Amino acid sequence: MEKIPPEIFLEICIHLYVKDLYTLTLVCKLYRKILWTKAISIQKVWTCSRVLSFDPLLPYPSLPPSKFMSEQEYIWFTLLADKCSICKIKIEKKDLFGCRYWEFSRICCKECIKRKTVSIPFIKMAMPNLPKDLLECLPCHKRHVFNVGDEKLYWTDDLQSIVAKYYSFENEQERDIWVKEKKKEANEFMDEIHKYKWQDEYVYFFPYALNVN
Ligand SMILES: [Zn+2]
């Protein structure tokens, strides 16, 4: 690497497909360090690579990154990750769309989702005194359960940390300002990921349903 001028290195990188660029990050620590930084020039390299890798037969992802993710995180999340982020079990490509939880920024197998999330009935039972508006401070995954109806799931660790933070305030006014701010953040986040969830559903229902892959 010392012998390759940085501008030439980046010039080479922008002509690589996402998978090859990712392989390059595994070659040595230096490449990894350079290619995972959030510098604008490096983000642009990954953007070029994503555009180059775009397959019109499987137009995914067609949106630019969410404002809550860097280009690398977005590429990892949509194109590279193929394992459950918790138990690391490999997930088949055709099943990835149902395992990509934008609300939690995680890919999770069904078993881990069961273990790592809690539903509102469970929260009411386990934490009967939980302040009502605290749940509005967290993103949640909505799903339909047969014979039950719509159910909201919350990431347990996030819930625990937000509860701990809530009770750590000594000043009630400061706490209320914080809750208000958190609610706003959660709302903005849920609004933003809505289009990405739609993007996943579109690709799931079209190319895979038609076996165009
Ligand atoms: Zn898992």
Boltz pocket constraint, residues with backbone or C-beta under 6 A from the ligand:
constraints:
  - pocket:
      binder: B
      contacts: [[A, 84], [A, 85], [A, 86], [A, 87], [A, 88], [A, 89], [A, 108], [A, 109], [A, 110], [A, 111], [A, 112], [A, 113]]
      max_distance: 6.0
